[in-house]
């Protein structure tokens, strides 16, 4: 019976765990979820990494993304954003002191992508020259905020839906056409609601950037730790300031129509280690925190 139990355990490890042996050291890599889509999140759980070694993770997608993995205790968790424009197969490579010790190809699932056509003020399609300097400075601020990393874990349990009774009008990844001419990709989720409707932080976290930006209007960025950052745009009012720590469900502002909009709504974006991902995948990855429309 004892031998049978050992055999069954080994079979389970072969099925559920990716094992790599390097110089007689065994470590494991667990990936979640089972089905991985473009523009979503992969959780990698490394077991038995050595704290005196340097580890780097590479994602080979449309380009190579490189990340430093900092060993923690027995288990080291890393959240990876899969770029929306990734090919159907991507590859993960883990290096220890610049030596490849593990690699895995992942076949990505695809989603149906629709088209959203909107009409906005022409200045948001072809900005006048006087606004170009402002737009450039704001883009630099946003990129700097997206690079902020905290090893702390502020998110716990299920995320909350940011607007009670809100209705999703444009999902993440849609192809957007402005004024029948300018095309872009919608790297966020639009949730329609009445102007002045309270907006909640989906997780606890630290406010790292606020501002009144050209395209996104009144905007709030919150760092939830482990490379996860959420952004709330087009607000009418902001109730927090940079440096504030907010709790999950705390009201951070109200729905507005500032910036490039067609009407009052919340645009929420989520970045995972600087990669834009579908905010709604958080609800399937961490649990269904609200009814999604």
NORURZI-V944054 format. One record per residue. RES is the residue in one small letter. PHI is phi in whole degrees, 0 to 359 (* if undefined). PSI is psi in radians with two decimals (* if undefined). OMEGA is omega as a letter, one per 20 degrees, with the letter a starting at -180 (NA if undefined). Layout:
res:RES phi:PHI psi:PSI omega:OMEGA
res:RES phi:PHI psi:PSI omega:OMEGA
This chain:
res:x phi:* psi:-0.72 omega:a
res:x phi:298 psi:-0.73 omega:r
res:x phi:295 psi:-0.65 omega:r
res:x phi:297 psi:-0.76 omega:r
res:x phi:297 psi:-0.70 omega:r
res:x phi:296 psi:-0.74 omega:r
res:x phi:297 psi:-0.75 omega:r
res:x phi:297 psi:-0.73 omega:r
res:x phi:299 psi:-0.71 omega:r
res:x phi:294 psi:-0.69 omega:r
res:x phi:298 psi:-0.70 omega:r
res:x phi:297 psi:-0.71 omega:r
res:x phi:295 psi:-0.70 omega:a
res:x phi:295 psi:-0.65 omega:a
res:x phi:283 psi:-0.71 omega:a
res:x phi:255 psi:-0.18 omega:a
res:x phi:233 psi:2.43 omega:r
res:x phi:266 psi:2.01 omega:a
res:x phi:256 psi:2.35 omega:r
res:x phi:229 psi:2.38 omega:a
res:x phi:246 psi:2.20 omega:a
res:x phi:225 psi:1.94 omega:a
res:x phi:54 psi:0.81 omega:r
res:x phi:66 psi:0.38 omega:r
res:x phi:252 psi:2.37 omega:a
res:x phi:248 psi:2.25 omega:r
res:x phi:224 psi:2.88 omega:a
res:x phi:233 psi:2.65 omega:r
res:x phi:230 psi:2.11 omega:r
res:x phi:253 psi:2.35 omega:r
res:x phi:245 psi:2.45 omega:r
res:x phi:220 psi:2.46 omega:j
res:x phi:277 psi:-3.13 omega:a
res:x phi:289 psi:-0.76 omega:r
res:x phi:259 psi:2.14 omega:a
res:x phi:245 psi:2.27 omega:a
res:x phi:249 psi:2.71 omega:r
res:x phi:303 psi:2.44 omega:r
res:x phi:75 psi:0.38 omega:r
res:x phi:233 psi:-3.00 omega:a
res:x phi:250 psi:2.45 omega:r
res:x phi:244 psi:2.31 omega:r
res:x phi:260 psi:2.13 omega:r
res:x phi:251 psi:2.23 omega:r
res:x phi:244 psi:1.86 omega:a
res:x phi:269 psi:2.35 omega:r
res:x phi:246 psi:2.35 omega:r
res:x phi:69 psi:0.61 omega:r
res:x phi:285 psi:2.57 omega:a
res:x phi:268 psi:2.31 omega:a
res:x phi:290 psi:-0.31 omega:a
res:x phi:265 psi:0.25 omega:r
res:x phi:244 psi:2.77 omega:r
res:x phi:257 psi:2.15 omega:a
res:x phi:243 psi:2.42 omega:r
res:x phi:227 psi:2.36 omega:r
res:x phi:253 psi:2.33 omega:r
res:x phi:242 psi:2.34 omega:r
res:x phi:251 psi:2.01 omega:r
res:x phi:265 psi:1.78 omega:a
res:x phi:237 psi:-2.30 omega:r
res:x phi:293 psi:-0.37 omega:r
res:x phi:212 psi:3.10 omega:a
res:x phi:265 psi:2.13 omega:r
res:x phi:257 psi:2.31 omega:a
res:x phi:241 psi:2.36 omega:a
res:x phi:225 psi:2.54 omega:r
res:x phi:269 psi:2.30 omega:r
res:x phi:255 psi:2.09 omega:a
res:x phi:261 psi:1.95 omega:a
res:x phi:301 psi:2.41 omega:r
res:x phi:251 psi:-2.00 omega:r
res:x phi:266 psi:-2.30 omega:r
res:x phi:293 psi:-0.65 omega:a
res:x phi:247 psi:2.39 omega:r
res:x phi:239 psi:2.08 omega:a
res:x phi:257 psi:2.36 omega:r
res:x phi:226 psi:2.34 omega:r
res:x phi:258 psi:2.20 omega:a
res:x phi:240 psi:2.24 omega:r
res:x phi:268 psi:2.26 omega:r
res:x phi:268 psi:2.05 omega:a
res:x phi:303 psi:2.50 omega:a
res:x phi:299 psi:-0.61 omega:a
res:x phi:269 psi:0.39 omega:r
res:x phi:292 psi:2.65 omega:r
res:x phi:290 psi:3.07 omega:a
res:x phi:292 psi:-0.40 omega:r
res:x phi:232 psi:2.22 omega:r
res:x phi:241 psi:2.89 omega:a
res:x phi:231 psi:2.40 omega:r
res:x phi:253 psi:2.36 omega:r
res:x phi:230 psi:2.29 omega:r
res:x phi:248 psi:2.26 omega:r
res:x phi:244 psi:2.42 omega:r
res:x phi:244 psi:2.03 omega:a
res:x phi:50 psi:0.79 omega:r
res:x phi:70 psi:0.16 omega:r
res:x phi:254 psi:2.27 omega:a
res:x phi:292 psi:2.14 omega:r
res:x phi:241 psi:-0.19 omega:r
res:x phi:199 psi:2.46 omega:r
res:x phi:211 psi:2.62 omega:a
res:x phi:209 psi:2.29 omega:r
res:x phi:270 psi:2.47 omega:a
res:x phi:234 psi:2.21 omega:r
res:x phi:271 psi:2.14 omega:a
res:x phi:270 psi:2.53 omega:r
res:x phi:276 psi:2.65 omega:a
res:x phi:248 psi:2.64 omega:r
res:x phi:245 psi:2.71 omega:r
res:x phi:287 psi:2.23 omega:r
res:x phi:250 psi:2.18 omega:a
res:x phi:256 psi:-3.12 omega:a
res:x phi:243 psi:2.37 omega:r
res:x phi:243 psi:2.13 omega:r
res:x phi:251 psi:2.22 omega:a
res:x phi:226 psi:2.73 omega:r
res:x phi:244 psi:2.15 omega:a
res:x phi:230 psi:3.05 omega:r
res:x phi:299 psi:2.44 omega:a
res:x phi:299 psi:-0.45 omega:a
res:x phi:295 psi:-0.33 omega:r
res:x phi:269 psi:-0.12 omega:r
res:x phi:261 psi:-0.81 omega:r
res:x phi:232 psi:1.54 omega:a
res:x phi:299 psi:2.36 omega:r
res:x phi:301 psi:2.67 omega:a
res:x phi:304 psi:-0.58 omega:a
res:x phi:295 psi:-0.31 omega:a
res:x phi:264 psi:-0.15 omega:a
res:x phi:296 psi:-0.71 omega:r
res:x phi:296 psi:-0.75 omega:r
res:x phi:299 psi:-0.80 omega:a
res:x phi:299 psi:-0.72 omega:r
res:x phi:296 psi:-0.78 omega:a
res:x phi:295 psi:-0.70 omega:r
res:x phi:293 psi:-0.67 omega:r
res:x phi:297 psi:-0.66 omega:r
res:x phi:294 psi:-0.70 omega:r
res:x phi:298 psi:-0.74 omega:a
res:x phi:293 psi:-0.75 omega:r
res:x phi:297 psi:-0.68 omega:r
res:x phi:296 psi:-0.72 omega:r
res:x phi:295 psi:-0.71 omega:a
res:x phi:295 psi:-0.38 omega:a
res:x phi:274 psi:-0.16 omega:a
res:x phi:293 psi:2.23 omega:a
res:x phi:237 psi:2.41 omega:r
res:x phi:230 psi:2.30 omega:r
res:x phi:283 psi:-0.18 omega:r
res:x phi:292 psi:2.70 omega:r
res:x phi:245 psi:1.76 omega:a
res:x phi:269 psi:-0.38 omega:a
res:x phi:273 psi:2.29 omega:r
res:x phi:219 psi:2.39 omega:r
res:x phi:71 psi:-2.68 omega:a
res:x phi:279 psi:2.48 omega:r
res:x phi:287 psi:2.72 omega:r
res:x phi:262 psi:2.66 omega:r
res:x phi:285 psi:2.33 omega:a
res:x phi:293 psi:-0.40 omega:a
res:x phi:226 psi:2.11 omega:r
res:x phi:293 psi:2.20 omega:r
res:x phi:76 psi:0.13 omega:r
res:x phi:290 psi:2.69 omega:a
res:x phi:238 psi:2.17 omega:r
res:x phi:289 psi:2.15 omega:a
res:x phi:255 psi:-0.67 omega:r
res:x phi:228 psi:1.92 omega:r
res:x phi:288 psi:2.99 omega:r
res:x phi:295 psi:2.46 omega:r
res:x phi:90 psi:-0.11 omega:r
res:x phi:295 psi:2.57 omega:r
res:x phi:280 psi:2.18 omega:a
res:x phi:249 psi:2.36 omega:r
res:x phi:241 psi:2.08 omega:r
res:x phi:262 psi:2.20 omega:r
res:x phi:51 psi:0.67 omega:r
res:x phi:65 psi:0.19 omega:a
res:x phi:227 psi:-1.04 omega:a
res:x phi:280 psi:2.27 omega:r
res:x phi:250 psi:2.52 omega:r
res:x phi:205 psi:3.07 omega:r
res:x phi:253 psi:2.40 omega:a
res:x phi:273 psi:1.72 omega:a
res:x phi:269 psi:1.04 omega:r
res:x phi:177 psi:-3.03 omega:r
res:x phi:235 psi:2.25 omega:r
res:x phi:265 psi:2.28 omega:a
res:x phi:236 psi:1.99 omega:a
res:x phi:281 psi:2.46 omega:r
res:x phi:195 psi:2.86 omega:r
res:x phi:293 psi:2.56 omega:r
res:x phi:301 psi:2.34 omega:a
res:x phi:95 psi:-0.09 omega:r
res:x phi:294 psi:2.33 omega:a
res:x phi:297 psi:2.51 omega:r
res:x phi:245 psi:2.27 omega:a
res:x phi:256 psi:2.58 omega:r
res:x phi:287 psi:2.31 omega:a
res:x phi:290 psi:-0.50 omega:r
res:x phi:222 psi:2.94 omega:r
res:x phi:290 psi:2.73 omega:r
res:x phi:172 psi:-3.11 omega:a
res:x phi:253 psi:2.28 omega:r
res:x phi:287 psi:2.11 omega:a
res:x phi:249 psi:-0.28 omega:r
res:x phi:198 psi:2.35 omega:r
res:x phi:226 psi:2.74 omega:r
res:x phi:177 psi:2.98 omega:r
res:x phi:249 psi:1.68 omega:a
res:x phi:262 psi:2.73 omega:a
res:x phi:303 psi:-0.90 omega:a
res:x phi:273 psi:-0.68 omega:a
res:x phi:259 psi:-0.01 omega:r
res:x phi:64 psi:-2.58 omega:r
res:x phi:293 psi:2.12 omega:a
res:x phi:225 psi:2.53 omega:r
res:x phi:230 psi:2.30 omega:r
res:x phi:248 psi:2.32 omega:r
res:x phi:234 psi:2.25 omega:r
res:x phi:268 psi:2.07 omega:a
res:x phi:261 psi:0.04 omega:r
res:x phi:92 psi:2.79 omega:r
res:x phi:58 psi:0.49 omega:r
res:x phi:86 psi:0.07 omega:a
res:x phi:264 psi:2.13 omega:a
res:x phi:229 psi:2.36 omega:r
res:x phi:247 psi:2.60 omega:a
res:x phi:230 psi:2.33 omega:a
res:x phi:239 psi:2.11 omega:a
res:x phi:238 psi:2.83 omega:r
res:x phi:71 psi:0.46 omega:a
res:x phi:291 psi:2.73 omega:r
res:x phi:266 psi:-0.56 omega:r
res:x phi:219 psi:2.59 omega:r
res:x phi:241 psi:2.25 omega:a
res:x phi:256 psi:0.08 omega:a
res:x phi:235 psi:2.96 omega:r
res:x phi:227 psi:2.86 omega:a
res:x phi:301 psi:2.36 omega:a
res:x phi:97 psi:-0.29 omega:r
res:x phi:294 psi:2.53 omega:r
res:x phi:260 psi:2.22 omega:a
res:x phi:246 psi:2.58 omega:r
res:x phi:271 psi:2.79 omega:r
res:x phi:299 psi:2.36 omega:a
res:x phi:81 psi:-0.06 omega:r
res:x phi:293 psi:2.41 omega:r
res:x phi:284 psi:2.13 omega:a
res:x phi:253 psi:-0.19 omega:a
res:x phi:173 psi:-2.91 omega:a
res:x phi:228 psi:2.70 omega:a
res:x phi:298 psi:2.43 omega:r
res:x phi:217 psi:-2.89 omega:r
res:x phi:223 psi:0.69 omega:a
res:x phi:272 psi:2.63 omega:a
res:x phi:82 psi:-2.67 omega:a
res:x phi:276 psi:1.68 omega:a
res:x phi:219 psi:2.89 omega:r
res:x phi:251 psi:-0.15 omega:a
res:x phi:174 psi:3.06 omega:a
res:x phi:299 psi:2.26 omega:r
res:x phi:189 psi:2.93 omega:r
res:x phi:254 psi:2.27 omega:r
res:x phi:256 psi:2.06 omega:r
res:x phi:246 psi:2.27 omega:r
res:x phi:240 psi:2.66 omega:r
res:x phi:229 psi:2.32 omega:r
res:x phi:243 psi:2.33 omega:r
res:x phi:239 psi:1.90 omega:a
res:x phi:47 psi:0.89 omega:r
res:x phi:77 psi:0.01 omega:r
res:x phi:258 psi:2.28 omega:r
res:x phi:289 psi:2.26 omega:r
res:x phi:231 psi:2.88 omega:r
res:x phi:291 psi:2.02 omega:r
res:x phi:303 psi:-0.53 omega:a
res:x phi:288 psi:-0.29 omega:r
res:x phi:290 psi:-0.32 omega:r
res:x phi:298 psi:-0.58 omega:a
res:x phi:284 psi:-0.45 omega:r
res:x phi:272 psi:-0.54 omega:a
res:x phi:284 psi:-0.73 omega:a
res:x phi:256 psi:-0.09 omega:a
res:x phi:122 psi:2.68 omega:a
res:x phi:282 psi:1.74 omega:a
res:x phi:273 psi:-0.17 omega:a
res:x phi:193 psi:2.86 omega:r
res:x phi:285 psi:2.18 omega:a
res:x phi:258 psi:2.34 omega:a
res:x phi:266 psi:* omega:NA
